[in-house]
Amino acid sequence: MRKMWLVLAAVLLLVCAAAAFAQGKKKKEGQDRSVQGVVTSAADQPVALAVVQLKNTKNLQIRSFVTKEDGTYYFHGLSPDVDYELRADFQGASSASKTVSSFDSRKDVILNLKLNPKK
């Protein structure tokens, strides 16, 4: 009889642990954030084919996006607990670096980047 209770308790513990894990994973996935915007030239024209780099300041991983015809870029699946640095480059011109802070609670951040002329 005691063996049966131990088996039942073990099964119940496994079921609860699996449910808690699934809940935690679902909750974390729902907290992802995104960053998007438009890269423009010094003359405020959208720049196609500019390279936007997104740097995770915690692990230094860099992701890149080549802007679309209308100058737009988009990064998704970002952790809300990490700061990110953004920068755009195109034919020797670069934008100023901008930061997406972990203290910024917005789920969808919009940051436009303006290229500075070559020096």
C-alpha positions as CSV (number, residue, x, y, z in Angstrom):
1,M,0.0,0.0,0.0
2,R,2.8,2.4,0.9
3,K,4.5,1.7,-2.5
4,M,1.3,2.6,-4.3
5,W,1.2,6.0,-2.5
6,L,4.8,6.7,-3.4
7,V,4.2,5.9,-7.1
8,L,1.1,8.1,-7.0
9,A,3.0,10.9,-5.4
10,A,5.8,10.6,-7.9
11,V,3.4,10.7,-10.9
12,L,1.6,13.7,-9.4
13,L,4.9,15.5,-8.9
14,L,6.0,14.9,-12.5
15,V,2.6,16.2,-13.8
16,C,2.9,19.3,-11.7
17,A,6.5,19.9,-12.8
18,A,5.6,19.5,-16.4
19,A,2.7,21.9,-16.1
20,A,4.8,24.5,-14.3
21,F,7.5,24.2,-17.0
22,A,5.0,24.7,-19.8
23,Q,3.5,27.7,-18.0
24,G,6.9,29.3,-17.5
25,K,7.9,28.8,-21.2
26,K,4.6,30.2,-22.4
27,K,4.9,33.2,-20.2
28,K,8.5,33.9,-21.3
29,E,7.6,33.7,-25.0
30,G,4.8,36.2,-24.5
31,Q,7.3,38.8,-23.1
32,D,9.5,39.0,-26.3
33,R,9.9,42.5,-27.7
34,S,10.7,43.9,-31.2
35,V,12.6,46.9,-32.6
36,Q,11.8,48.4,-35.9
37,G,12.2,51.7,-37.8
38,V,13.4,53.4,-40.9
39,V,17.0,54.3,-42.0
40,T,17.2,57.7,-43.7
41,S,19.9,59.6,-45.4
42,A,21.2,63.0,-44.3
43,A,18.6,64.4,-46.7
44,D,15.8,62.5,-44.9
45,Q,15.3,60.0,-47.8
46,P,14.7,56.3,-47.0
47,V,17.8,54.2,-47.7
48,A,17.4,50.7,-49.2
49,L,20.1,48.1,-48.6
50,A,21.6,49.8,-45.5
51,V,22.9,47.3,-42.9
52,V,21.4,47.7,-39.5
53,Q,23.3,45.9,-36.7
54,L,21.6,45.1,-33.4
55,K,24.1,44.2,-30.6
56,N,23.1,42.4,-27.4
57,T,25.1,44.2,-24.7
58,K,24.9,41.2,-22.4
59,N,26.5,38.5,-24.6
60,L,27.8,40.7,-27.4
61,Q,25.9,38.8,-30.1
62,I,25.2,40.9,-33.2
63,R,22.3,40.4,-35.5
64,S,22.0,42.2,-38.9
65,F,19.2,43.3,-41.1
66,V,19.4,44.7,-44.7
67,T,16.8,47.4,-45.1
68,K,14.0,47.0,-47.5
69,E,13.2,49.3,-50.5
70,D,11.4,51.7,-48.2
71,G,14.3,51.8,-45.7
72,T,12.6,49.8,-43.0
73,Y,14.2,47.2,-40.7
74,Y,12.7,44.8,-38.1
75,F,14.1,42.7,-35.3
76,H,11.9,40.4,-33.2
77,G,12.2,37.9,-30.5
78,L,14.3,40.2,-28.3
79,S,14.6,39.7,-24.5
80,P,13.1,42.4,-22.4
81,D,15.9,41.9,-19.8
82,V,18.7,42.9,-22.1
83,D,20.0,46.3,-23.4
84,Y,20.6,46.5,-27.2
85,E,22.6,48.9,-29.3
86,L,21.5,49.7,-32.9
87,R,23.5,51.3,-35.7
88,A,23.1,51.6,-39.5
89,D,25.8,51.7,-42.2
90,F,25.5,52.4,-45.9
91,Q,28.4,53.1,-48.3
92,G,30.7,54.5,-45.7
93,A,28.0,56.6,-43.9
94,S,26.9,55.6,-40.4
95,S,24.2,56.5,-38.0
96,A,24.7,57.4,-34.4
97,S,24.4,54.4,-32.1
98,K,21.1,54.2,-30.2
99,T,20.2,52.0,-27.2
100,V,17.1,50.1,-26.4
101,S,17.1,49.8,-22.6
102,S,15.8,47.0,-20.5
103,F,14.2,49.7,-18.4
104,D,12.0,50.6,-21.4
105,S,8.8,48.6,-20.9
106,R,7.5,49.0,-24.5
107,K,7.0,45.7,-26.2
108,D,7.3,47.2,-29.7
109,V,10.1,49.8,-29.9
110,I,10.3,52.2,-32.9
111,L,13.8,53.7,-33.5
112,N,14.6,55.5,-36.7
113,L,18.2,55.8,-37.7
114,K,19.7,58.7,-39.7
115,L,22.9,58.3,-41.6
116,N,25.6,60.9,-41.2
117,P,27.5,61.9,-44.3
118,K,30.9,60.5,-44.9
119,K,33.8,62.5,-43.6
